[in-house]
């Protein structure tokens, strides 16, 4: 019997993640690809570093050579019609240079920059000398920067914001680094609601959801940033992509108790809709 091969649809949303691999599966490349898939987006990847990692922490990190990171990105972008790019753990200054140099060849593809510096476990994931390089050459390439409170403080060399007003002030300072928008994530804050502050050319908008008390928070930052990239790949506006991502992460956290993974900080439930 001959199979009937149908003509492919005209548009396939595709996103590329450039990040570190998490051997435990809860964050990094693995979380990004799960998020893309859950939101109906085809995922490609360029691995910038390898980690020996589980729910208890990061035991070891092996950065990939900048040349091979660049080769992976070029291999994907020279062939596949990528609609959005997300960067996560880039580990070293040389890798950031290589990523920025490569992405500058594709200026039309929106970049979601998650400035991954420290894992949920507290393990450092970005070399100290790489922070200035991130600020100088990659943040200006991004359409949106998505720091949590601790990452924003590190980028600005200031104490972490303690309330919405301080988050707004820090978002304004981060916007001056050249990105088109800033999403200050409030997950590390306090109070009954987890509130994120979005600053764009149109001003501020707050995105709030009831705070979920759970130990299963591994990979939340990666998941939110990749969900934004998924929305952009589907041609949503930036504001709508952020709103979709916030809702997706909230539900992934809400259903995280349905998973039993490891003995430490478990992952969110990326595929809660399908169980």
N, C-alpha and C positions, 0 to 999 in steps of 0.2 A: 504494500500500500504506500502510495506517495504522500508525504506530508504536505499540507498546504501552508506555505510560508507567507505570512501576512506582511504587507508593507509596513515598515516601522512608522511610528507616530512622528510628527514633524518636530516636536520639542521634547527633549529629555533633560530635566534639570540635573546638573552635575556640579559637585563641589570638590575641591582639593584641600586636604589638610596637610600641613607641614608641621610636624611636631615630634615628640618623643614617644617611643613605644612603652606601654605599661604591661609588663609580663603578667600582672594580676588581672588585667582586663577591665579595670574600673575607670581609668582615666586615659589621657593621651590619645594616641592614634586609635586605640580600640574604642574608647568612648565616642570619639568623633565619628567613626564609621558607623557605629551603632545608631548614633543620633541621626546621621544623614539617612540611613535606611528606614528608621522609624518614621521619618518625616517625608518619605517618598522621594528621596534624592539619591542619585548614584554617586558613590564616594570613591575618590582616588586619594592616594597618599604618597608623601615623600617623608621618609623617616629620618629625623635629624639626630636622634640619639637613641640608644638602647638603655633600658633600666632593668635591674633586677629588683622587682617591686612586688609587694603584696598589700593586704589591707593593714598590716602593721607598720609599714614604712618602706623606705627606699634603701636597699642594701648596697647597690652599686650602680654606677652610671658609666656608660661608654659612648662618648660623642662619636658620630659618624664624620668622616673626613668632609670638609666643606665642598671639595670637588665632587664627591659622590652625592651629596645633598643636591647640589646644583644639577648634576646629571639626571637625578630622579625627576626634579621639577621640569626640566627642559623636555624630558622624554614624554611626560604627560601633556604639557601645554603645547608641544609641537604637533600633537596628534588629536587630542581630545578637546571638545568645546566646553571648557570649564566656565561656569557662570559665577562662581565666587570662590575665594580662597580664605582659609583660616590658618593662622599660625598659632602655635602653642609653645611648648618647651623647645628652645633653640640652643640652650646650654652655653655656647661660647661666642665671643666677639667675632671670630672668624666665620662661624656658621651664619651669624646674622648678616655679615658683609656679603656672603655668598647668596643668601636668600634675597636680600635687597637688590643686589646687582641683577639677579635673574628676573625678579618680578618687575623691575623697571623696564624690561623689554615688553611687558604686557600691561601697560598702564590702565587699560580700560576695564580690567577685571577687578571688582571690588575686593578689598582685603579687610578681613576682620582680624584684629590683632589682640590676642589674649596674652598679656605680658606675664607669662608663667615664671615665677621666681622661687616660690616655696611650695612644696607639696602640702596636702592636708595634714600629713604626719609631722610637718615642721622641717623636713629635709630640704636643703637648698638645692634648687634646680637651675640657677642661672649664675654664672661667674660674675664676680663683683665688677670686673673691668668691662663686662658686656652691657651693663646698664646704660652707660653713656652712648655706646654705639646704637643700642636700641632706640634711644631718644633722638639721636642725630640723624639716622638714616632710614629707619624702618617705620617709626611712628608717623612721619610726614607722608608716607606712602599709603597709610591706612584710611579706610572710609569710616571706621569706628574702632575705638580703643576700649577694652572691657576689663579694667582693673577691679579687684576687690579692694577693700579699705586698706589692707596692709601693702598691697602692690602699689596703690596710688601714693601712699606715704613714702614708699621706697623711691618711686620715680621722682617725687618732689622733694625728698629729703626733709620731710615734715612729720609731725606726729599724726597718727591715724585719725581720721574724722570721727567725731563722736555723735553727730546729729545731722539732720538733713541740710541745715544751713552750711555746715562745714563741708559736707559732701558737695554741695553746689559750688562753693568757693574753690575747692580742689579741682572739680570738673572744669571750671573756667581756666585754671592754670594749666591743666593738662591739654585743653583745647589749643592753647597757645603754642604747644609743641608741634602743631602742624596737621594733626588729624582732623577729619571733617566732623566727627562726633565722638562723644565720650559717654560710656555707660558705666557709672559708678555703682558697683554691686554692693548691696547692703546686707548680704548674708552673714557677715561677721559682726554685724551690729547687735543691738539689743532691742527689746520691745516685742509686742505681740505680732507685729507685722514685719516682714522682710521687704524693705523698700529700696528699689533701685532708682537712680537718678540719671535720666537721659538728657544730655545737652547737645543740641544741634543748632544750626543757623536760625531755626525758628524759636529757640529758647528752651526752657526746661519742661520736662514732663516726668511725672513720677509713676512708677509701676510697682504696685504693692500686692502682696499676697500674705495670707496668714502664715506666720512662722511655724515650721514643722520641727518638732523636737525629735531628732533621730540621730543615731550614730552613723547612719548610712549616708555620708556626705562626700565620699570619695569621688572625685571627678566632676563636681558640680560646675566649676568654672569652665572646664573643657566642654561640658555638655551645653551650657548656655551659649558660649561663643560659637560652637559648631551649629547649634540650632539657628542662630542668627544668620550664619553663612548659608544654611539650608534655605531659609526664607528668601535671601537675596538671590540664590540660584534659581528659585521658583519665580523670580521677578517681582517679589513683594517690595513695597517701599521699605526704607530703612526702619521707619517707625513701626510698621506692621510686622516686619521681621523680628523686631525686639519684642513686641507684644506676644507674638506666637511663641517665641523662645521662652519668655517668662512663664507663660501658661504651661508649656511642655515640661519645663524643669520642675515647676511646682507639682505637677501630677506625677512625674517620675520620682520625686522625693516622697510624695504622699503614699505611693505604692511600694516604696523601697523595702518595707517590712515583709513583703511577700517573698523576698529573696533571703537565703541564708548563705552568705559568702564570707569565708574567712573568720578570723577571731578579732579583728580590729574595726577600722572604719570601712564599712562595706560600701558598695556602689549604689547609685540610684538605679531605678528600674527603667531602663531605656525602652523596653518593649512592653510596657504595662498595658497598652491598648490591645495586644495580641494574645494575652493569656486569659 
